[in-house]
């Protein structure tokens, strides 16, 4: 049995339940919100991990950290570069 002193598992499960009910993250548009949630859900089961890292699911502490960091970066990019949906970006925009 693992000890969870910071209640990371409960915090993550509450966030997932909230997202599943609202279908959107506050402060992000719908496209970027779905992209971020699908990335984090994939990392929870161990899909979107680097080839160099250990295979398998990520810890709840790591998932909470990722969702906070990704949310912050995506919000800042939306404001600074007026990016609507990250899936619509092309190579020319990124390299400029």
C-alpha positions as a Markdown table, in Angstrom:
| # | Residue | x | y | z |
|---|---|---|---|---|
| 1 | Unk | 0.0 | 0.0 | 0.0 |
| 2 | Unk | 1.4 | 3.4 | -1.0 |
| 3 | Unk | 1.2 | 6.4 | 1.3 |
| 4 | Unk | -0.2 | 9.5 | -0.3 |
| 5 | Unk | 0.5 | 12.3 | 2.2 |
| 6 | Unk | -0.5 | 15.1 | -0.2 |
| 7 | Unk | -3.7 | 13.5 | -1.4 |
| 8 | Unk | -2.6 | 13.6 | -5.0 |
| 9 | Unk | -4.8 | 10.7 | -6.0 |
| 10 | Unk | -7.9 | 12.3 | -4.6 |
| 11 | Unk | -7.1 | 15.7 | -6.1 |
| 12 | Unk | -6.6 | 14.2 | -9.5 |
| 13 | Unk | -9.7 | 12.1 | -9.4 |
| 14 | Unk | -11.8 | 15.1 | -8.3 |
| 15 | Unk | -10.3 | 17.1 | -11.2 |
| 16 | Unk | -11.1 | 14.4 | -13.7 |
| 17 | Unk | -14.7 | 14.1 | -12.4 |
| 18 | Unk | -15.1 | 17.9 | -12.7 |
| 19 | Unk | -13.8 | 17.9 | -16.2 |
| 20 | Unk | -16.0 | 14.9 | -17.2 |
| 21 | Unk | -19.0 | 16.8 | -16.0 |
| 22 | Unk | -18.1 | 20.3 | -17.5 |
| 23 | Unk | -16.4 | 18.9 | -20.6 |
| 24 | Unk | -14.1 | 22.0 | -20.6 |
| 25 | Unk | -11.3 | 23.5 | -18.6 |
| 26 | Unk | -11.9 | 27.1 | -17.3 |
| 27 | Unk | -9.8 | 29.6 | -19.1 |
| 28 | Unk | -9.1 | 27.5 | -22.2 |
| 29 | Unk | -11.1 | 27.2 | -25.4 |
| 30 | Unk | -12.9 | 23.9 | -26.2 |
| 31 | Unk | -10.3 | 22.6 | -28.7 |
| 32 | Unk | -7.3 | 23.1 | -26.5 |
| 33 | Unk | -9.2 | 21.9 | -23.4 |
| 34 | Unk | -10.0 | 18.6 | -25.1 |
| 35 | Unk | -6.4 | 18.2 | -26.3 |
| 36 | Unk | -5.0 | 18.8 | -22.9 |
| 37 | Unk | -7.5 | 16.4 | -21.2 |
| 38 | Unk | -6.8 | 13.6 | -23.7 |
| 39 | Unk | -3.1 | 14.0 | -23.3 |
| 40 | Unk | -3.3 | 13.8 | -19.5 |
| 41 | Unk | -5.7 | 10.8 | -19.6 |
| 42 | Unk | -3.3 | 9.1 | -22.0 |
| 43 | Unk | -0.4 | 9.7 | -19.7 |
| 44 | Unk | -2.4 | 8.3 | -16.8 |
| 45 | Unk | -2.5 | 4.9 | -18.6 |
| 46 | Unk | 1.0 | 5.3 | -20.0 |
| 47 | Unk | 0.4 | 6.0 | -23.6 |
| 48 | Unk | 2.1 | 9.4 | -24.3 |
| 49 | Unk | 5.4 | 8.8 | -22.7 |
| 50 | Unk | 8.9 | 9.3 | -24.1 |
| 51 | Unk | 10.8 | 6.3 | -25.5 |
| 52 | Unk | 13.6 | 7.1 | -23.1 |
| 53 | Unk | 11.4 | 7.0 | -20.0 |
| 54 | Unk | 10.1 | 4.0 | -18.1 |
| 55 | Unk | 7.0 | 2.5 | -19.5 |
| 56 | Unk | 3.7 | 2.5 | -17.6 |
| 57 | Unk | 1.4 | 4.9 | -16.0 |
| 58 | Unk | 2.5 | 8.1 | -14.4 |
| 59 | Unk | 2.1 | 8.9 | -10.7 |
| 60 | Unk | -0.7 | 11.1 | -9.5 |
| 61 | Unk | 1.8 | 13.7 | -8.3 |
| 62 | Unk | 3.3 | 13.8 | -11.8 |
| 63 | Unk | -0.2 | 14.0 | -13.5 |
| 64 | Unk | -1.2 | 16.9 | -11.2 |
| 65 | Unk | 2.0 | 18.7 | -11.9 |
| 66 | Unk | 1.5 | 18.2 | -15.7 |
| 67 | Unk | -2.0 | 19.5 | -15.7 |
| 68 | Unk | -1.1 | 22.6 | -13.8 |
| 69 | Unk | 2.0 | 23.3 | -16.0 |
| 70 | Unk | 0.2 | 22.6 | -19.3 |
| 71 | Unk | -2.8 | 24.7 | -18.3 |
| 72 | Unk | -0.5 | 27.7 | -17.5 |
| 73 | Unk | 1.5 | 27.4 | -20.7 |
| 74 | Unk | -1.6 | 27.0 | -23.0 |
| 75 | Unk | -3.3 | 29.9 | -21.4 |
| 76 | Unk | -0.2 | 32.1 | -21.8 |
| 77 | Unk | 0.2 | 31.0 | -25.5 |
| 78 | Unk | -3.5 | 31.7 | -26.2 |
| 79 | Unk | -3.1 | 35.3 | -24.8 |
| 80 | Unk | 0.3 | 36.1 | -26.2 |
| 81 | Unk | 0.1 | 34.7 | -29.7 |
| 82 | Unk | -3.7 | 34.6 | -30.1 |
| 83 | Unk | -3.6 | 30.9 | -30.9 |
| 84 | Unk | -7.1 | 29.5 | -31.1 |
| 85 | Unk | -6.5 | 25.8 | -31.4 |
| 86 | Unk | -3.1 | 24.1 | -31.3 |
| 87 | Unk | -4.1 | 21.4 | -33.8 |
| 88 | Unk | -4.4 | 24.1 | -36.5 |
| 89 | Unk | -0.8 | 25.2 | -36.1 |
| 90 | Unk | 1.6 | 24.6 | -39.0 |
| 91 | Unk | 5.4 | 24.4 | -39.3 |
| 92 | Unk | 5.8 | 27.9 | -40.6 |
| 93 | Unk | 4.1 | 29.5 | -37.6 |
| 94 | Unk | 6.2 | 27.6 | -35.2 |
| 95 | Unk | 9.5 | 28.3 | -36.9 |
| 96 | Unk | 8.9 | 32.1 | -37.3 |
